Amino acid sequence: MTEAQTIIVFTDYKSPYAYLAKDLVYELERDFPVRLDWRPYILDIPSYLGSARVDASGTVLEEDRNAHQWRRVRYSYMDCRRQARKRGLTIRGTQKIWDSTLAAAGMLFARRAGDIVFRRYHDTVFERFWQRALDIESADALAAVLSEAGADGSGFHAEAEALCTDVAAISRAAEADGVFGVPTFVLAGEIYWGREHLPDIRERLAAVG
């Protein structure tokens, strides 16, 4: 039997591209003898796309974003919604740039409870966040999702601060290895950025298998 390879997967709940990649990544574990090692990488979106805050109708309330950045952001959401519709997913544009660190801390908490709990949490956070139905900056809201997923959500508050420190350390270590965005996959030390490289990863796994 072929020994399972590990694929490191860097993700961020506030990335629509990471959301679109999630289920496709699960399929790697279904189709090949691989183990997925999900890790958080917190994007610093204002550093390359500026920042803005809008109301429910889309009216800009405040912004620090040039015309080029606005074009990139609008295209990105249009493209992600186009891809999401093909798969029956909902992606609604966010009203601000969220701090996803606490949700990533929840991811680490869920991961310790096993694969089933992790996937339930992971799926729920992505789905509800992009439906604008989950505040990923609320420890109470995330603890509730953890409990719903089958973890002991009541213990999340006590560990949240330390887990957020872990999230930051994982992100900085990823950057030291060359990671700069999500979704990013690392297979046998080689970095692949973006879900468009999943066919390359599949080809490589098939050649080994």
C-alpha positions as CSV (number, residue, x, y, z in Angstrom):
1,M,0.0,0.0,0.0
2,T,1.3,3.4,-0.9
3,E,2.3,5.5,2.1
4,A,0.1,8.5,2.6
5,Q,1.6,11.8,1.7
6,T,0.9,15.0,3.6
7,I,-0.5,18.1,1.9
8,I,-0.3,21.3,3.9
9,V,-3.3,23.5,3.1
10,F,-3.2,27.2,4.2
11,T,-6.6,28.8,4.3
12,D,-8.4,31.9,5.6
13,Y,-12.1,32.2,6.2
14,K,-12.3,35.7,4.8
15,S,-11.0,34.6,1.4
16,P,-13.7,33.6,-1.1
17,Y,-11.0,31.8,-3.1
18,A,-10.2,29.6,-0.1
19,Y,-13.9,28.9,0.2
20,L,-14.2,27.9,-3.4
21,A,-11.2,25.6,-3.0
22,K,-12.3,23.8,0.2
23,D,-14.4,21.0,-1.2
24,L,-12.0,20.4,-4.1
25,V,-9.3,19.9,-1.5
26,Y,-11.4,17.4,0.4
27,E,-11.6,15.4,-2.8
28,L,-7.8,14.9,-2.8
29,E,-8.2,13.0,0.4
30,R,-11.0,11.0,-1.1
31,D,-9.2,10.1,-4.3
32,F,-5.6,9.6,-3.1
33,P,-3.7,8.3,-0.1
34,V,-3.0,11.7,1.3
35,R,-3.4,13.4,4.7
36,L,-4.6,17.0,4.7
37,D,-2.9,19.3,7.2
38,W,-5.1,22.4,7.4
39,R,-3.4,25.5,8.7
40,P,-4.4,29.1,9.1
41,Y,-2.8,31.9,7.2
42,I,-4.3,35.3,8.0
43,L,-4.4,37.6,5.0
44,D,-3.4,41.3,5.4
45,I,-5.8,42.5,2.8
46,P,-5.3,46.3,3.3
47,S,-1.6,45.9,2.5
48,Y,-2.4,45.1,-1.1
49,L,-6.1,45.9,-1.7
50,G,-6.6,48.8,0.6
51,S,-9.6,48.9,2.9
52,A,-13.2,50.0,2.9
53,R,-16.5,49.7,4.8
54,V,-19.9,49.7,3.2
55,D,-23.5,49.5,4.4
56,A,-26.0,46.8,3.6
57,S,-26.9,48.5,0.3
58,G,-23.3,48.7,-0.8
59,T,-22.9,52.4,-0.2
60,V,-19.3,53.2,0.7
61,L,-19.1,54.6,4.2
62,E,-15.3,54.9,4.4
63,E,-12.4,53.9,2.2
64,D,-8.6,53.8,1.8
65,R,-8.5,52.2,-1.6
66,N,-7.4,53.6,-5.0
67,A,-9.2,53.1,-8.3
68,H,-7.0,50.2,-9.3
69,Q,-7.7,48.4,-6.0
70,W,-11.4,48.9,-6.4
71,R,-11.4,47.4,-9.8
72,R,-9.5,44.4,-8.5
73,V,-11.9,43.9,-5.6
74,R,-15.0,44.2,-7.7
75,Y,-13.7,41.8,-10.3
76,S,-12.6,39.3,-7.7
77,Y,-16.1,39.2,-6.1
78,M,-17.8,39.0,-9.6
79,D,-15.5,36.1,-10.6
80,C,-16.0,34.3,-7.3
81,R,-19.8,34.6,-7.4
82,R,-19.7,33.3,-11.0
83,Q,-17.7,30.2,-9.9
84,A,-19.9,29.8,-6.8
85,R,-23.1,29.7,-8.8
86,K,-21.8,26.7,-10.7
87,R,-21.6,24.8,-7.5
88,G,-24.7,26.1,-5.7
89,L,-22.7,28.2,-3.2
90,T,-23.5,31.7,-1.9
91,I,-20.8,34.4,-1.8
92,R,-22.0,37.8,-0.7
93,G,-19.5,40.7,-0.7
94,T,-18.4,41.6,2.8
95,Q,-19.2,45.0,4.3
96,K,-15.7,45.4,5.9
97,I,-12.4,43.7,6.1
98,W,-12.8,41.2,8.9
99,D,-10.2,40.0,11.3
100,S,-10.4,36.3,10.9
101,T,-7.8,35.4,13.6
102,L,-10.4,34.3,16.1
103,A,-12.2,32.0,13.6
104,A,-8.8,30.5,12.8
105,A,-8.2,29.9,16.5
106,G,-11.5,28.1,16.4
107,M,-10.2,26.0,13.5
108,L,-7.2,24.9,15.6
109,F,-9.6,24.1,18.5
110,A,-11.8,22.1,16.2
111,R,-8.9,20.3,14.6
112,R,-7.9,18.8,18.0
113,A,-11.3,17.2,18.3
114,G,-10.8,15.1,15.2
115,D,-11.5,15.2,11.5
116,I,-15.3,15.0,11.7
117,V,-15.6,17.9,14.1
118,F,-13.0,19.9,12.1
119,R,-14.9,19.5,8.8
120,R,-18.2,20.4,10.4
121,Y,-16.7,23.6,11.9
122,H,-14.8,24.4,8.7
123,D,-17.8,24.0,6.5
124,T,-20.1,25.9,8.7
125,V,-17.8,28.9,9.3
126,F,-17.1,29.3,5.6
127,E,-20.8,28.8,4.5
128,R,-22.3,31.1,7.1
129,F,-19.7,33.8,6.9
130,W,-20.1,34.1,3.1
131,Q,-23.9,34.3,3.6
132,R,-23.3,37.2,6.1
133,A,-24.8,34.9,8.8
134,L,-21.8,34.6,11.1
135,D,-19.7,37.1,13.0
136,I,-16.3,35.6,12.9
137,E,-15.0,38.2,15.3
138,S,-17.4,37.0,18.0
139,A,-16.0,34.4,20.4
140,D,-19.6,33.5,21.5
141,A,-20.7,32.9,17.9
142,L,-17.7,30.7,17.2
143,A,-18.1,28.8,20.4
144,A,-21.6,28.0,19.4
145,V,-20.4,26.7,16.0
146,L,-17.8,24.6,17.8
147,S,-20.5,23.1,20.0
148,E,-22.7,22.5,17.0
149,A,-19.8,20.7,15.2
150,G,-19.4,18.4,18.2
151,A,-16.5,20.0,20.1
152,D,-16.7,21.3,23.7
153,G,-17.4,24.9,22.7
154,S,-17.7,26.0,26.3
155,G,-13.9,25.7,26.6
156,F,-13.1,27.9,23.6
157,H,-13.1,31.2,25.5
158,A,-10.5,30.1,28.0
159,E,-8.1,29.0,25.1
160,A,-8.9,31.7,22.5
161,E,-6.1,34.1,23.4
162,A,-3.4,31.4,23.4
163,L,-4.8,29.9,20.1
164,C,-4.8,33.4,18.5
165,T,-1.1,33.5,19.4
166,D,-0.6,30.1,17.7
167,V,-2.4,31.4,14.6
168,A,0.0,34.3,14.4
169,A,3.0,32.1,14.8
170,I,1.7,29.7,12.1
171,S,1.2,32.6,9.7
172,R,4.7,34.0,10.3
173,A,6.3,30.6,9.9
174,A,4.4,30.2,6.6
175,E,5.7,33.5,5.3
176,A,9.2,32.4,6.2
177,D,8.6,29.4,3.9
178,G,7.4,31.6,1.1
179,V,3.6,31.6,1.6
180,F,1.9,34.9,0.7
181,G,-1.8,34.0,0.0
182,V,-4.6,31.5,0.2
183,P,-5.4,28.9,-0.7
184,T,-1.8,27.6,-0.7
185,F,-0.8,24.0,-0.9
186,V,2.5,22.5,0.0
187,L,3.4,19.0,-1.3
188,A,6.8,17.5,-0.7
189,G,8.2,21.0,0.0
190,E,6.8,22.5,-3.2
191,I,4.4,25.4,-3.0
192,Y,1.3,25.8,-5.1
193,W,-0.8,28.9,-4.8
194,G,-4.4,28.9,-6.0
195,R,-7.0,26.3,-6.7
196,E,-6.1,26.3,-10.4
197,H,-3.1,24.2,-9.4
198,L,-5.1,21.4,-7.9
199,P,-5.0,19.5,-11.3
200,D,-1.2,19.7,-11.1
201,I,-1.3,18.3,-7.6
202,R,-3.6,15.5,-8.8
203,E,-1.3,14.7,-11.6
204,R,1.6,14.5,-9.3
205,L,-0.2,12.3,-6.8
206,A,-1.4,10.0,-9.6
207,A,2.1,9.5,-10.8
208,V,3.2,8.4,-7.4
209,G,0.2,6.2,-6.7
